[in-house]
């Protein structure tokens, strides 16, 4: 992917292309964020960015302001199926980090599916985000790649000023499936059982004063530590 460019989206046409991009990544039945709404949010201080290989969008990121002027909510991050596994997710988040720090924003928050390994690796292991809030069935019943199981989410908090070598002293672990997407598609009852097990374990840990501080890629497990 020579000549890859990461930049803010620059026109209504690109925002409309981002609508179709969302359908490609999340499934045609999953409602895409509307280009008109995204344009208005961008004009009010939101971040709409893409990675482009020539004229082709291969990654997309959407973040918007919160009630806290030092925090941004990161609403979407997607990489085209043909371009996944090449580190584009990390590159887009680092673009977001630089963009935010240049504007005095020091925290980025977003929700993500805690049962999906790729999410945990990116959000917790690579970026160093933490989590201490669990939302049950956050979006209700969903379509596309999220259909068939409760839409539970973790709230990730990415401190953009946290040192990359921050020490983690785990107290406990919570294991997740190696391939939750395959369970959802091929063994929905097993996927539901995994969802409920992870839910119970993380809710109990948070109630006990622990938080997600890391992710062990070998064991496929969240590392829990005292706040």
C-alpha positions in Angstrom: 0.0 0.0 0.0 2.5 2.6 -1.2 1.5 6.2 -1.0 -1.0 5.8 1.8 -2.3 9.1 3.1 -4.1 9.7 6.4 -6.1 13.0 6.5 -9.4 14.6 7.5 -12.3 14.1 5.1 -12.5 17.2 2.9 -15.8 17.3 1.1 -19.5 16.2 1.2 -18.6 13.6 -1.5 -16.0 12.0 0.8 -18.5 11.9 3.6 -21.1 10.2 1.4 -18.4 7.7 0.4 -17.9 7.1 4.1 -21.5 6.1 4.4 -21.0 3.3 1.9 -17.7 2.4 3.5 -19.5 1.9 6.8 -21.9 -0.6 5.1 -19.0 -2.5 3.7 -17.4 -2.9 7.1 -20.3 -3.3 9.5 -22.8 -4.9 7.1 -25.4 -3.4 4.8 -28.2 -3.9 7.4 -26.3 -1.9 10.1 -27.4 1.8 9.9 -24.6 4.0 8.7 -24.0 7.5 10.1 -25.5 10.0 7.7 -23.2 12.3 5.7 -25.2 15.4 6.5 -25.0 14.8 10.2 -21.3 14.0 10.0 -20.7 17.2 8.1 -22.4 19.2 10.7 -20.5 17.5 13.5 -17.2 18.1 11.7 -18.0 21.8 11.4 -18.6 21.9 15.2 -15.3 20.4 16.1 -15.7 16.7 15.3 -13.1 14.5 13.6 -13.9 12.8 10.3 -10.7 11.1 8.9 -9.8 8.5 6.4 -6.8 6.6 5.1 -6.6 6.7 1.3 -4.7 4.5 -1.1 -4.9 6.8 -4.1 -8.5 7.8 -4.3 -9.7 4.6 -2.5 -10.7 4.9 1.2 -9.3 2.0 3.1 -10.0 3.2 6.7 -12.4 5.5 8.4 -12.6 7.2 11.8 -15.3 9.4 13.3 -15.0 11.2 16.7 -17.0 14.0 18.2 -16.8 16.5 21.1 -18.2 15.7 24.5 -19.5 17.7 27.5 -15.8 17.7 28.7 -13.7 20.0 26.4 -10.7 17.9 27.1 -12.3 14.6 26.0 -13.4 13.3 22.6 -15.8 10.4 22.0 -14.6 8.1 19.3 -17.7 6.8 17.6 -16.4 4.7 14.7 -13.2 3.1 13.5 -13.3 0.8 10.5 -10.8 -0.8 8.2 -11.8 -2.1 4.8 -12.0 -6.0 4.8 -9.4 -6.1 2.0 -6.9 -4.0 4.1 -7.3 -5.5 7.5 -4.3 -7.0 9.4 -1.9 -4.3 8.2 -1.8 -2.1 11.2 -4.2 0.5 9.8 -6.4 0.6 12.9 -3.4 1.6 15.0 -2.3 4.2 12.5 -5.8 5.8 12.4 -5.9 5.9 16.2 -2.4 7.6 16.3 -3.7 10.1 13.8 -6.6 10.8 16.1 -4.2 11.1 19.1 -2.1 13.7 17.3 -5.2 15.6 16.1 -6.6 15.7 19.6 -3.4 16.7 21.4 -3.0 19.6 18.9 -6.4 20.9 20.1 -5.9 20.4 23.9 -7.9 17.2 24.0 -6.2 14.7 26.4 -8.7 11.8 26.6 -10.5 9.8 24.0 -13.4 7.5 25.0 -15.3 4.9 23.0 -17.4 1.8 23.5 -16.4 -1.5 22.0 -17.4 -5.2 22.0 -15.3 -6.8 24.8 -15.7 -10.3 23.4 -13.9 -9.6 20.1 -10.1 -10.2 20.3 -9.1 -7.8 17.6 -10.8 -5.0 19.5 -9.1 -5.9 22.8 -5.7 -6.2 21.1 -6.0 -2.8 19.5 -7.7 -0.8 22.2 -6.2 -2.2 25.3 -2.9 -3.9 24.3 -1.6 -1.6 21.6 -3.1 1.8 22.6 -3.0 1.3 26.3 -6.6 2.3 27.0 -8.2 1.2 30.2 -11.8 0.3 31.1 -13.9 0.2 34.3 -17.5 0.6 32.9 -19.6 -2.2 31.4 -22.8 -1.5 29.5 -25.3 -4.4 29.0 -27.0 -4.6 25.6 -25.9 -1.0 24.9 -27.4 -0.6 21.5 -30.2 -3.1 21.9 -30.7 -5.6 19.0 -28.3 -5.0 16.2 -28.0 -6.1 12.5 -25.0 -6.9 10.3 -21.9 -8.4 12.0 -23.4 -7.7 15.4 -26.7 -9.5 14.9 -27.7 -12.4 17.2 -26.1 -11.5 20.6 -26.7 -8.8 23.2 -24.7 -5.7 22.2 -22.7 -5.5 25.4 -19.9 -2.8 25.4 -16.9 -1.7 27.4 -16.2 2.0 27.7 -12.5 2.4 26.8 -10.7 5.5 28.2 -7.5 6.4 26.4 -5.3 8.8 28.3 -3.3 10.4 25.6 -0.7 11.6 28.2 -0.1 8.1 29.7 3.4 6.8 29.3 3.7 3.9 26.9 5.7 1.9 29.4 3.2 2.3 32.3 3.5 -0.6 34.7 0.7 -3.1 35.0 0.4 -5.3 38.1 -2.5 -7.8 37.3 -4.8 -9.0 40.1 -6.9 -11.3 37.9 -7.7 -12.3 34.3 -10.9 -12.6 32.2 -10.5 -14.8 29.1 -12.4 -14.2 25.9 -12.8 -16.4 22.8 -10.1 -16.4 20.1 -12.7 -15.9 17.4 -16.0 -14.5 18.7 -17.2 -13.6 15.2 -17.1 -17.3 14.2 -19.1 -18.3 17.3 -21.7 -15.7 16.4 -22.0 -17.0 12.9 -21.7 -20.7 13.5 -22.6 -21.5 17.1 -24.9 -18.7 18.4 -25.6 -20.5 21.7 -21.9 -20.7 22.4 -21.5 -17.0 21.5 -24.3 -16.1 23.9 -22.8 -18.2 26.7 -19.4 -16.5 26.2 -21.1 -13.1 26.2 -22.8 -13.8 29.5 -19.7 -15.3 31.1 -17.6 -12.2 30.1 -20.3 -9.9 31.3 -20.5 -11.6 34.7 -16.8 -11.6 35.2 -16.1 -8.0 34.2 -19.1 -6.6 36.1 -18.0 -8.5 39.3 -14.4 -7.2 38.8 -15.5 -3.6 38.4 -17.8 -3.8 41.4 -14.7 -5.0 43.4 -12.7 -2.0 42.4 -10.7 -3.5 39.6 -10.3 -2.1 36.1 -9.1 -3.5 32.7 -5.4 -2.4 32.6 -4.0 -4.7 29.8 -4.6 -7.6 27.5 -2.6 -10.8 27.1 -2.6 -11.7 23.5 -1.2 -15.2 24.1 -3.8 -16.1 26.7 -6.6 -14.1 25.1 -7.3 -12.5 28.5 -8.0 -9.1 30.0 -5.6 -8.2 32.8 -7.3 -6.7 35.8 -5.6 -4.3 38.3 -6.5 -2.1 41.2 -7.4 1.5 40.4 
